[in-house]
């Protein structure tokens, strides 16, 4: 690390924290022998130790983040991978400055709408130490920089590959994709838990596991089908998402995508060329009808009653008659101007179809979304830079996953 005069203060704080944790554990356990055992090596990775205390702390952090699965096993796998990542970074003299780690923690806390001290306090109340979250954030930053350093040059797409992702030159005309989705609602109170859950789902490797996650956690109408969507033209998806999806291999899952009031993940189940060039769209006409109550059974029942009695967007004017004007919002907008969560839902719909997957007002208001019409355009309006960045990100993820698997296969791991 890049040490400077702040390090002494940080070291003192961590030492004091370590003493406090040791004292707390001594009081909680029947004897000092068990406390000593907790800090003894349980697993070694190429000679580097993982203690029982680290395993308990990581498992508890995963519980607080509401990660799906066996927390004890997830903690073992994650800490083994952390040691492998640290060893790989050390081999090229790569490290993260303490102030960068603190910035990462500050950003993590901000996503939960808490100050850093409030975030630390919430973790402490859940049994997780400051050092545990520092290690967690530091390893994420270290691996990000390592992957960029090692694979950044290979991940950059050629002009021809960008053209393909944009659907130009005829190479990708008529492409259709078969996806599964998980759409997880987010409120300020659940942001941290949803973030951890989404990261775990992003790491799923099988169709069945992703489908189970969709059934359990997704708010989309597709949850009843395990998140499985029908074949859809790639061109229906929001422009910046198209290259992200196009870069997926079969079975791969996207990184979590931030939406207003939700996080989305997609798994690629198939890709094909239809033989017919799919239109791109200059504008989309859609309507949003707001229902109080969020995703409560009462609000969802009210939405279903409306859906059962309408056939087209114009019918919603009669439903909204006599109510405040903000209850019904009908817009015609270019695809790039539509909020990402709305655009994703519209991509699944044909004219006259509806969705109740979205909320507003921190989850307190349900959105009944209806597609009215699409107007085709001959040209896409997606930035080459956006496409290139999306392709780079997806390729880096793929390189990182394969490299980590190889590191683990070559490692001497005792006690796993």
Protein Blocks (a to p, Z undefined) as FASTA:
>chain_A
ZZdfklmmmmmmmmmmmmmmmmmmmmmpmbfklmmmmmpcfbdcehiacdfklmmmmmmm
mmmnopgcjfklmmmmmmmmmmmmmmmmmmnopacdfklmmmmmmmmmmmnopafklmmm
mmmmnopafklmmmmmmmmmmmmmmmmmmmmmmmpccfklmmmmnopghlmgoiacdddd
ddddddfklmmmmmmmmmmmmmpcbfklmmmmmmmmpmbfklmnnopacdddfklpcfkl
mmmmmmpcehiacdddddehiacddddfbdcdehiacdddfbdcddddddehijafklmm
mmmmmmmmccbfklmmmmmgoiafklpccddddfklpcfklmmmmmmpcehiacfkbcee
hhiaccddddfbdcddfbdcddfklmmmmmmmmmmmmmmmmmmmmmmmmpccehZZ
